[in-house]
Amino acid sequence: MKKSLVALALFGAFAATAHAQSSVQIYGTIDAGVAKATGSSAAVTKRDNNKLGFKGTEDLGSGLKAIFQLEIRYESDTGTIENTSGANSRPLFQGQSRVGLQGDFGTVRLGRGLTAFQESSTAFDPWSGMPTPAGFQTDLTVAGYTSDPLSAPGNSRNRFSNAVFFNSPVIAGFQFNATVAAKEANNNAAVAATVRNLTTNASGNFALPANVAPASNPYSMSVTYNYAQFGAMAAYERNAVQAKLWSVGASFNVAPELRLMASYQHQDDGNFKIVNTDTKAWVLGMNYDVGPGKIRAGYGQKTPDGVAKTKQASLGYDYNLSKRTYLYADISNKKVASATNYNNTTSNNYVGVGVHHNF
């Protein structure tokens, strides 16, 4: 009996020690709403990505930690992990799947996740990088650029797979971030060559074989700075088809409740497009906390070479029911190049309402 009690006590002490040295957290987001866009019927949709995640830390001693994070993306209206076209081609851990080490040297991770540019730029979008049509991150804040053009159909295009990620320590407000992907094929669909159409002014492009490997390693880097009310970013990225993008952004808290932001980006896609290879874009935004709510507002323009200019104005409101749940409403107007004539624009309106919950 005494031996059993001693063994039980030792086991309890060991379990308590193990628990103190490591931890795993389950977290997620569920977002659902109803929206209506020009040319389509009202539908159940989302403002933000829905996710279920697992992340953990193990203390290895001497300031060194092992870390991991896995993140599933799903659709709240159907409960599936299918993409918008219905094809079940998304990876299970669409959001990210990374493991690494963290210490005085910074953080090093391997796997799949947002590139250094994509992760840094969300701070300068008034919708914080959410993929709603009212937001700017998926188009204007990235100048219509995609970080992963050679991924499988349905895959999100703002991440690198088969990559190494580095985040330096924050020193005097500065942090350096870098992402380098391997030259591995990732099951992309074939893209046929097209020629310039003088009527529509479409640019044309070179052909891409299916499941082709990048000619050189895609990479991304950014430097961020945060001090008191001021934040800034500078970033550069080259993707798997040698498209290059550089971006700068800044934000300033005029008052505790009012934050202003701006960003500018320039994309060079000369290795894939035949003509109209450069695209420039800029966004101005604002977040204003009013009582239990937040007002989001933004305006931006995107100017591709030889193509009609995109213009977008958006207004949104969040009403906090608690620290984890809020209601939202968005309205947006976007003028984009016509599908039948790239010299002309068409006007698209978007209205959406919904509820967002973090757990």
FIZADO-177571 format. One record per residue (C-alpha): residue number from 0; chain; x, y, z. Coordinates in pm, whole numbers. Layout:
N
<NUM,"A",<X,Y,Z>> ...
END
This chain:
359
<0,"A",<0,0,0>> <1,"A",<281,239,97>> <2,"A",<467,157,-226>> <3,"A",<155,232,-423>> <4,"A",<113,567,-250>> <5,"A",<478,657,-312>> <6,"A",<445,559,-680>> <7,"A",<127,763,-712>> <8,"A",<293,1064,-551>> <9,"A",<592,1039,-782>> <10,"A",<365,1008,-1086>> <11,"A",<169,1316,-975>> <12,"A",<487,1516,-927>> <13,"A",<613,1411,-1272>> <14,"A",<280,1498,-1436>> <15,"A",<276,1839,-1268>> <16,"A",<633,1906,-1389>> <17,"A",<549,1797,-1745>> <18,"A",<239,2015,-1743>> <19,"A",<441,2315,-1628>> <20,"A",<694,2269,-1910>> <21,"A",<454,2229,-2202>> <22,"A",<111,2353,-2306>> <23,"A",<-133,2307,-2593>> <24,"A",<-407,2557,-2680>> <25,"A",<-716,2497,-2891>> <26,"A",<-851,2813,-3052>> <27,"A",<-1066,2921,-3344>> <28,"A",<-1303,3157,-3517>> <29,"A",<-1654,3111,-3649>> <30,"A",<-1799,3383,-3866>> <31,"A",<-2126,3379,-4061>> <32,"A",<-2343,3644,-4220>> <33,"A",<-2573,3733,-4506>> <34,"A",<-2446,3939,-4798>> <35,"A",<-2564,4072,-5132>> <36,"A",<-2335,4172,-5418>> <37,"A",<-2413,4324,-5755>> <38,"A",<-2529,4057,-5997>> <39,"A",<-2587,3788,-5736>> <40,"A",<-2858,3683,-5491>> <41,"A",<-2832,3727,-5116>> <42,"A",<-2637,3436,-4965>> <43,"A",<-2500,3309,-4636>> <44,"A",<-2135,3405,-4639>> <45,"A",<-1852,3518,-4409>> <46,"A",<-1648,3827,-4336>> <47,"A",<-1347,3650,-4185>> <48,"A",<-1186,3311,-4236>> <49,"A",<-1330,3037,-4017>> <50,"A",<-1058,2837,-3846>> <51,"A",<-987,2568,-3590>> <52,"A",<-633,2573,-3458>> <53,"A",<-395,2394,-3225>> <54,"A",<-77,2553,-3099>> <55,"A",<168,2449,-2833>> <56,"A",<490,2536,-2656>> <57,"A",<741,2317,-2474>> <58,"A",<1005,2473,-2250>> <59,"A",<1340,2311,-2336>> <60,"A",<1538,2511,-2081>> <61,"A",<1799,2788,-2112>> <62,"A",<1543,3015,-2279>> <63,"A",<1478,2772,-2566>> <64,"A",<1125,2660,-2658>> <65,"A",<981,2416,-2910>> <66,"A",<665,2549,-3077>> <67,"A",<407,2421,-3323>> <68,"A",<83,2543,-3482>> <69,"A",<-177,2367,-3697>> <70,"A",<-476,2553,-3842>> <71,"A",<-775,2412,-4029>> <72,"A",<-995,2632,-4246>> <73,"A",<-1364,2548,-4292>> <74,"A",<-1685,2698,-4427>> <75,"A",<-1937,2790,-4155>> <76,"A",<-2237,2766,-4387>> <77,"A",<-2167,2404,-4489>> <78,"A",<-1922,2273,-4230>> <79,"A",<-1686,2158,-4507>> <80,"A",<-1322,2238,-4581>> <81,"A",<-1402,2270,-4951>> <82,"A",<-1299,2574,-5150>> <83,"A",<-1535,2818,-5315>> <84,"A",<-1556,2613,-5635>> <85,"A",<-1661,2303,-5442>> <86,"A",<-1349,2105,-5531>> <87,"A",<-1204,1928,-5229>> <88,"A",<-846,2030,-5308>> <89,"A",<-758,2242,-5007>> <90,"A",<-497,2101,-4770>> <91,"A",<-638,1994,-4434>> <92,"A",<-423,2251,-4254>> <93,"A",<-495,2531,-4500>> <94,"A",<-416,2809,-4253>> <95,"A",<-77,2685,-4144>> <96,"A",<121,2382,-4032>> <97,"A",<453,2479,-3876>> <98,"A",<696,2353,-3615>> <99,"A",<1006,2528,-3489>> <100,"A",<1225,2669,-3215>> <101,"A",<1211,3000,-3030>> <102,"A",<1486,3161,-2825>> <103,"A",<1703,3469,-2783>> <104,"A",<1789,3442,-3155>> <105,"A",<1422,3484,-3253>> <106,"A",<1186,3225,-3402>> <107,"A",<1258,2967,-3673>> <108,"A",<974,2752,-3812>> <109,"A",<934,2506,-4098>> <110,"A",<622,2410,-4295>> <111,"A",<339,2621,-4438>> <112,"A",<220,2969,-4341>> <113,"A",<175,3334,-4439>> <114,"A",<479,3488,-4606>> <115,"A",<670,3764,-4429>> <116,"A",<510,4026,-4658>> <117,"A",<155,3893,-4628>> <118,"A",<179,3863,-4249>> <119,"A",<319,4214,-4204>> <120,"A",<85,4394,-4447>> <121,"A",<-241,4303,-4268>> <122,"A",<-167,4567,-4003>> <123,"A",<-218,4840,-4265>> <124,"A",<-555,4721,-4396>> <125,"A",<-856,4877,-4217>> <126,"A",<-1023,4531,-4221>> <127,"A",<-710,4372,-4064>> <128,"A",<-659,4135,-4356>> <129,"A",<-1005,3976,-4342>> <130,"A",<-1106,3839,-4686>> <131,"A",<-1444,4016,-4705>> <132,"A",<-1509,4199,-5036>> <133,"A",<-1534,4516,-4827>> <134,"A",<-1171,4474,-4721>> <135,"A",<-858,4557,-4920>> <136,"A",<-607,4283,-4836>> <137,"A",<-696,4030,-5106>> <138,"A",<-663,4282,-5390>> <139,"A",<-548,4641,-5341>> <140,"A",<-318,4597,-5040>> <141,"A",<-127,4339,-5242>> <142,"A",<-168,4510,-5583>> <143,"A",<-356,4208,-5715>> <144,"A",<-48,3996,-5641>> <145,"A",<-42,3629,-5536>> <146,"A",<237,3480,-5325>> <147,"A",<174,3123,-5445>> <148,"A",<63,3118,-5811>> <149,"A",<176,2754,-5855>> <150,"A",<-43,2606,-5582>> <151,"A",<-327,2362,-5642>> <152,"A",<-671,2502,-5742>> <153,"A",<-865,2625,-5438>> <154,"A",<-554,2678,-5226>> <155,"A",<-510,3017,-5060>> <156,"A",<-254,3220,-5251>> <157,"A",<-98,3426,-4969>> <158,"A",<116,3150,-4817>> <159,"A",<431,2951,-4892>> <160,"A",<436,2573,-4852>> <161,"A",<763,2378,-4807>> <162,"A",<918,2687,-4650>> <163,"A",<1145,2814,-4372>> <164,"A",<1020,3110,-4166>> <165,"A",<1234,3342,-3952>> <166,"A",<1131,3624,-3718>> <167,"A",<1406,3814,-3540>> <168,"A",<1377,3947,-3184>> <169,"A",<1229,4296,-3157>> <170,"A",<1519,4539,-3109>> <171,"A",<1442,4906,-3040>> <172,"A",<1103,4858,-3204>> <173,"A",<1244,4693,-3521>> <174,"A",<1185,4333,-3634>> <175,"A",<1315,4150,-3940>> <176,"A",<1105,3872,-4096>> <177,"A",<1199,3636,-4379>> <178,"A",<1043,3338,-4560>> <179,"A",<1216,3113,-4814>> <180,"A",<1033,2833,-4999>> <181,"A",<1187,2526,-5160>> <182,"A",<1189,2474,-5537>> <183,"A",<920,2208,-5514>> <184,"A",<620,2151,-5740>> <185,"A",<289,2192,-5557>> <186,"A",<30,2043,-5795>> <187,"A",<-61,2359,-5986>> <188,"A",<-303,2341,-6277>> <189,"A",<-172,2405,-6628>> <190,"A",<-216,2760,-6762>> <191,"A",<-240,2799,-7139>> <192,"A",<-62,3082,-7316>> <193,"A",<-283,3372,-7425>> <194,"A",<-216,3663,-7659>> <195,"A",<-296,4027,-7611>> <196,"A",<-648,4121,-7718>> <197,"A",<-648,4469,-7871>> <198,"A",<-1024,4504,-7818>> <199,"A",<-1038,4420,-7449>> <200,"A",<-675,4522,-7384>> <201,"A",<-616,4198,-7196>> <202,"A",<-243,4157,-7137>> <203,"A",<-184,3795,-7241>> <204,"A",<51,3555,-7064>> <205,"A",<308,3281,-7113>> <206,"A",<213,2913,-7066>> <207,"A",<268,2726,-6739>> <208,"A",<284,2343,-6735>> <209,"A",<91,2151,-6469>> <210,"A",<281,2066,-6149>> <211,"A",<581,2275,-6251>> <212,"A",<860,2355,-6004>> <213,"A",<970,2719,-5957>> <214,"A",<1278,2822,-6153>> <215,"A",<1428,2965,-5833>> <216,"A",<1340,2975,-5465>> <217,"A",<1044,3202,-5384>> <218,"A",<1127,3434,-5094>> <219,"A",<973,3713,-4889>> <220,"A",<1113,3962,-4639>> <221,"A",<986,4250,-4432>> <222,"A",<1103,4495,-4169>> <223,"A",<848,4627,-3922>> <224,"A",<878,4908,-3670>> <225,"A",<649,4988,-3378>> <226,"A",<701,5262,-3122>> <227,"A",<434,5431,-2912>> <228,"A",<158,5546,-3150>> <229,"A",<356,5484,-3471>> <230,"A",<392,5171,-3686>> <231,"A",<563,5111,-4019>> <232,"A",<655,4835,-4262>> <233,"A",<874,4781,-4569>> <234,"A",<860,4451,-4759>> <235,"A",<982,4277,-5074>> <236,"A",<873,3943,-5220>> <237,"A",<937,3727,-5528>> <238,"A",<700,3439,-5603>> <239,"A",<731,3113,-5798>> <240,"A",<672,3274,-6141>> <241,"A",<929,3547,-6066>> <242,"A",<670,3820,-6006>> <243,"A",<817,4082,-5774>> <244,"A",<637,4306,-5527>> <245,"A",<758,4574,-5290>> <246,"A",<541,4750,-5036>> <247,"A",<556,5017,-4767>> <248,"A",<298,5100,-4501>> <249,"A",<254,5324,-4199>> <250,"A",<1,5381,-3922>> <251,"A",<-45,5641,-3652>> <252,"A",<-271,5652,-3347>> <253,"A",<-391,6012,-3351>> <254,"A",<-576,5937,-3026>> <255,"A",<-625,5615,-2825>> <256,"A",<-950,5554,-3013>> <257,"A",<-843,5671,-3363>> <258,"A",<-588,5494,-3585>> <259,"A",<-498,5611,-3937>> <260,"A",<-309,5391,-4189>> <261,"A",<-174,5398,-4541>> <262,"A",<10,5161,-4775>> <263,"A",<163,5163,-5122>> <264,"A",<268,4864,-5334>> <265,"A",<420,4799,-5675>> <266,"A",<407,4466,-5860>> <267,"A",<625,4365,-6156>> <268,"A",<488,4058,-6337>> <269,"A",<705,4073,-6649>> <270,"A",<811,3707,-6635>> <271,"A",<453,3581,-6674>> <272,"A",<253,3854,-6849>> <273,"A",<339,3963,-7202>> <274,"A",<239,4331,-7172>> <275,"A",<82,4548,-6899>> <276,"A",<328,4397,-6656>> <277,"A",<336,4659,-6377>> <278,"A",<62,4727,-6121>> <279,"A",<64,5002,-5859>> <280,"A",<-184,5028,-5570>> <281,"A",<-242,5239,-5260>> <282,"A",<-488,5228,-4969>> <283,"A",<-586,5483,-4703>> <284,"A",<-772,5355,-4397>> <285,"A",<-910,5436,-4054>> <286,"A",<-1022,5248,-3741>> <287,"A",<-1224,5451,-3490>> <288,"A",<-1344,5305,-3159>> <289,"A",<-1678,5448,-3049>> <290,"A",<-1822,5313,-2725>> <291,"A",<-1864,4935,-2760>> <292,"A",<-1808,4951,-3137>> <293,"A",<-1550,5015,-3406>> <294,"A",<-1589,5207,-3734>> <295,"A",<-1378,5083,-4026>> <296,"A",<-1329,5297,-4336>> <297,"A",<-1102,5285,-4636>> <298,"A",<-1041,5403,-4991>> <299,"A",<-789,5272,-5241>> <300,"A",<-690,5254,-5607>> <301,"A",<-510,4994,-5819>> <302,"A",<-359,5093,-6154>> <303,"A",<-246,4809,-6383>> <304,"A",<-55,4916,-6695>> <305,"A",<-296,4965,-6985>> <306,"A",<-602,4853,-6788>> <307,"A",<-880,5064,-6637>> <308,"A",<-809,5174,-6281>> <309,"A",<-974,4990,-5990>> <310,"A",<-1129,5217,-5727>> <311,"A",<-1277,5096,-5398>> <312,"A",<-1451,5273,-5108>> <313,"A",<-1568,5076,-4803>> <314,"A",<-1734,5142,-4469>> <315,"A",<-1787,4895,-4185>> <316,"A",<-1901,4878,-3824>> <317,"A",<-1835,4626,-3545>> <318,"A",<-2053,4614,-3232>> <319,"A",<-1896,4421,-2946>> <320,"A",<-2136,4202,-2750>> <321,"A",<-1845,4069,-2540>> <322,"A",<-1466,4036,-2562>> <323,"A",<-1507,3741,-2797>> <324,"A",<-1825,3814,-2995>> <325,"A",<-1929,4102,-3215>> <326,"A",<-2189,4190,-3478>> <327,"A",<-2078,4359,-3798>> <328,"A",<-2209,4543,-4104>> <329,"A",<-2014,4630,-4421>> <330,"A",<-2090,4827,-4734>> <331,"A",<-1858,4872,-5029>> <332,"A",<-1845,5007,-5385>> <333,"A",<-1575,4884,-5622>> <334,"A",<-1517,4997,-5980>> <335,"A",<-1318,4738,-6174>> <336,"A",<-1214,4678,-6533>> <337,"A",<-1498,4539,-6746>> <338,"A",<-1471,4173,-6840>> <339,"A",<-1551,4260,-7201>> <340,"A",<-1334,4571,-7236>> <341,"A",<-1042,4636,-7000>> <342,"A",<-1051,5005,-7096>> <343,"A",<-1389,5049,-6926>> <344,"A",<-1503,4996,-6566>> <345,"A",<-1807,4833,-6410>> <346,"A",<-1945,4920,-6066>> <347,"A",<-1994,4647,-5804>> <348,"A",<-2174,4708,-5475>> <349,"A",<-2153,4485,-5168>> <350,"A",<-2359,4484,-4846>> <351,"A",<-2310,4233,-4568>> <352,"A",<-2411,4175,-4204>> <353,"A",<-2314,3897,-3966>> <354,"A",<-2174,3772,-3636>> <355,"A",<-1816,3686,-3547>> <356,"A",<-1708,3471,-3250>> <357,"A",<-1360,3381,-3125>> <358,"A",<-1299,3082,-2899>> 
END
